[in-house]
Amino acid sequence: MSHKNLNRILYVEDDADIREIAQLALEVVGGFNVLLCASGQQALEQAGDFAPDLILLDVMMPDMDGPTTLKAMQQQAELAHIPIAFMTAKTQPQAVAAYKALGAVDVIAKPFDPMRLPQQVTDIWQSCQ
């Protein structure tokens, strides 16, 4: 069982304000190295070079939504093994079950608490190890 440390997080979110809050929470509070992407397409283009340990993915995005982005990432050899968690306001049990059925390792509810987000992410990471 590998115990690689969580360091690099790719965060895909179309809302600039939410991206900024999450970046501050993850970098300043959590000490993580974060790459922000504003769309699924941008994430697919940049994720391979960034080599994230974990991907946080918004569900509701224009053009390419989170589930579509997740499927595309699962088809890229360099991304297929990386745990992906959705971040969404849609956290009813049946929605969470559907996201996990797609391959997501967990779901973080939005709006999220910026002070708790780094620990939530760490807990998700540890559950995947």
N, C-alpha and C positions, 0 to 999 in steps of 0.2 A: 504494500500500500504506500503510495507516494504522499509525501507531506510537503509539497512545494508551497511556498508562501504565496498568498494572494498579493499581487502588486499592481498589475496592469488591467484596467477596466475600460472597456469600450462601452460608452453610453449613447444610445440612439434615441433621440427625442426631437420632435419637430417644433416644440414650443421653446423659444429662446430663453424665456424667463425660468422655466423649469430646468432647462439645461444648465443655466448659470447657478441656480440654487444647488442642484445635485453636484455640480463640479466643485463648488465651495465645500459642501459637506464631505464629499469623498476625498478631496485633496487636502483641505485644511484640517478637518476633524479626523478623517480616516488615514491620512498620509499616503493615499494611493496615487498612482500615475494614471491619469484619465485622458482618454481621447474622446472628444465629443463629435458626434455626427448628427446632422440635421435631417437625414433621410435614410431609408433602407438602402437605397442605391449608393449613397456616399459611404455607408458602412461597409457594403460589399467591396467597394473599391479600395478602402483604406485598412480594413481589418487584417488582411494578410501581412502587410508590412508592419503593423503595430504589434501583432502577435499577442492579443489580450489573453489574460488568464480566465476572465469572466466577461460575459456580455450582458448588459442590461438593455432591454428592448421595449420601447413604447409599443402598445398595441395599436392605437388609433393614430395613423399617420396618412397624409394624402399620398397618392400615387402607389406606393408600396407599403402596405401595412405591416405590423409586426409579425403576424403569422406567415405572410408571404416572404418576408425577410428571413425569418427563421428557417423556412424550407430551403431557400436559396443558400443559406450558410451551411446547412446540413449537407449540401451537395458539393461544397468546396472542401477538398481534402485537408487543407491547412486550418479550417474552421470547424470541421465536423465533430471534433472531440471536445470543443470548448463548451463548458456549461453556459446555458442561456436562461436568464430569468426575465419574465415579462414585468413591466411596471404599468399598472392600469387602475382605473377607478372601477372597472368591472370585475369585482371579486366575489360574486355569488359562487357558491360551491360548484354549480354545474359549469360555470365559465372557467373556474380554476381547473377543474377536471379536464375540460376541453383543451386548455393551454398545455397542461401536462401531457395529455395524449398526443399533442403535436411534437413533444420533445422538450418542452421547457422544464427546467429543474425546480422552479418555484415561481411564485407571483408576489410582488411587492405592491401593496395598495397605495394608490394615489388619492388624495394628496398624502405625501410621505412626510415624516418628521425629519428634517435635516440633521438633527442631532442624533437620531436613532439609525439613520440610513447606513452609516458605515458598519455598525454592528449587525444590522439585518443582512448586509451583503457578506460580511464575514461568516455569519451563521450559515448562509446558503452555500458559500464556498466550502466550509468545513463538512457540510452534509454530503458534498459531492466527492470528497476525498476518501 
